[in-house]
Amino acid sequence: MNVMRALARWLAQGRRPFLVAAGVGVTVQLVALLWLLGVYRTPLWGSCHSMGWLHTLLVCSADALLLLLPSLLMRRHWRWVQWPLLALLTAWGVAQLMYFPTYSDLMPLSSFVLWQNLDSLVVDSALGNWARRDWLFVAPTVTLALADLLVFRHMSMNTSGPWRGWRRLVCVLVTSLVLHVVADVVAYATYWHRTTSVGEYLNDNYTHVKVSHASYMADNGLAGYLAYCACVEIAQHHDLSDAETERVKQFIFSMPRYSDNTYSAHRDNLVLIVVESLNSWVLDLRIDGREVTPVLNALCADTANIVGRHMRRQVKNGGSSDGHFMYNTGLLPLEQRAVAMVYPDAHYPTLNQALQRPVTMHICGDQPALWNTQVTALTYGYHTFHGAPELQPLLKSSLWQWDKVIFEAATHFLDTISQPFVAQIITLGMHEPYNRTDVPESWISHCGHYTPKLRNYLERTAVFDRELGLFLQRLRQQGLYDNSLIVIVSDHNELVDNEPSGRPSIDPDGRDCLFLVLNSGHGSYIERPFGQIDVYPTLLDLMGANDYDWKGMGYSLMRHPLVTSAATSPVDTYGSGPLLPRQTEAWDISRLMITSRWFDIYPFDQFNNEYDFIEWVLI
């Protein structure tokens, strides 16, 4: 009891009450952030929940000490610096809580300076993701501020004792380091000892994102995560070593090599419809006996079409722009940064270069500066860009009507150009937010099976399906349908309420996207898993463009039946099969090629005879 009294008297001196309250408050705030982001579902938490809590408390306490350095080290008249720091932490966390539901990961540092992307749609989507429980993250900072204003400012703040200057700094840094060491011991002893040695654990833990950026922050703390992100941002351009250059070349030339056009659909035109947030599980979904997507259902049931309902999402922090990047270049996106923002005008081999059509057109509802849409469209070889400024007089304030406007504008533009052509049409109506909708209510909104958010998503999906049917009908009336390969593909999936009651379990965790090809002359139903990266080489096959040497990082679904898997990141995979090791390695090869601006240095057609082609033995 005497010890407790002495400790209480010591804690009551000077600024110590505030520092204790601040340390506890910041620790609670960081723990709340990790809990709200769902980090408790990582392997460490699953192996032993109590140890997961202990690990999180240790790394968050270490971060709290570092964040409170201004209060610990600065003189009284400089201690106000702590509040901008805590406000910055709160603003960063709020942004992550609005970003995470859409991308299932943390927003990279580079995205915080992309002011040109803050249009009304993005803002509405972010605000729509804010949930009532997210206020738990803000509460500690607000409570600390009120306590400082009402209580601590009226106490004596004279600092006494021997801990001054560099001694206090050393004490804080050593304490923080000890907390991290103990946290690593807890993590390794609880889970990672089963699969790795101590050296492997330390190397992987501090140099790689094993599961997601959120789990990396949980493992290494906020300070460690921000340091990792800063290093990634600093090393944006990567000069390849001789060994890395050789590795890239060997990988490229060990890909399948072929130039025949056996699977050509013999169509002059390509109409590539990239659909915003289209989930495969909406197909064949019936509500009270009525189909949500009757047009798509009929197209998928037609045995003359190519149907793939198990395409795995491979987009990263670039979101939709990553999907456009893969479909047009055959390269995988970057893990930490959006390619469209960091390398928008680099030289890439593209679908349009392969097809060599005299007329190429990009039609979307986005502002030209949003995700560098206009710049990347030009990079991908689209000579004509039709975006929001041109469509703005036609666009309605209601998001659900945008697909109608985009498809009607596409009909008009296609009627004014000559054949052959390539037209990429980007839909927008199924974009977030789904917390509200102004779609005129149908039977979907009156059903009792689903949450309001999911019903809103399905209402938008039904509108898209109807407008798609009308667009295809107009293509027939224009005489364009029969001479065009029409490809309908998701830009990515959208995770909205993955387990609504009564939904058929086509894909239990809702991550599969749709790949649908009309007029190919090669009807098939692809039941096996594949990735978004496989779309590019498949389109080369179907458009008879295999004289173009760059086949991308994927595999044509027309000629490679062993494509039964996809690598959704360097460490996450989907399905299984003999190609999986190469599909995983392709992420690192793509990263090296993008960050070194590979195709600026080595135009593909200048070195394709430099190596003897390695015999392809798997397929």
Secondary structure, DSSP 8 states (H G I E B T S, - for coil): -HHHHHHHHHHTSTTHHHHHHHHHHHHHHHHHHHHHTTGGGSHHHHH-HHHHHHHHHHHHHHHHHHHTHHHHHS-GGGGGGHHHHHHHHHHHHHHHHHHHHHHSS---GGGGG-GGG--HHHHHHHHHT--GGGHHHHHHHHHHHHHHHHTGGGS-----SS--HHHHHHHHHHHHHHHHHHHHHHHHHHTGGGT--HHHHHHHHHHS-SS-HHHHHHHHHHHHHHHHHHHHHHT-S----HHHHHHHHHHHTTS------TT----SEEEEEEETT--GGGTT-EETTEES-HHHHHHHH-TTSEEEEEEE----TTTHHHHHHHHHH-----SSS-HHHHSTTS----HHHHH--SEEEEE-SS-TTGGGHHHHHHHTT-SEEE-HHHHTTT--SSGGGHHHHHHHHHHHHHTTS-SSEEEEEE--TT-S--S---S---TTTT-SSS-HHHHHHHHHHHHHHHHHHHHHHHHHHHT-STTEEEEEEES----S-S--TT---SSTTS-EEEEEEES-S--EEE-S-EEGGGHHHHHHHHTT-TTSS---SS--TTT-TT--EEESSSS-EEE--TTHHHHHHHHHHHHHHHHTTHHHHS-HHHHTTSS--------
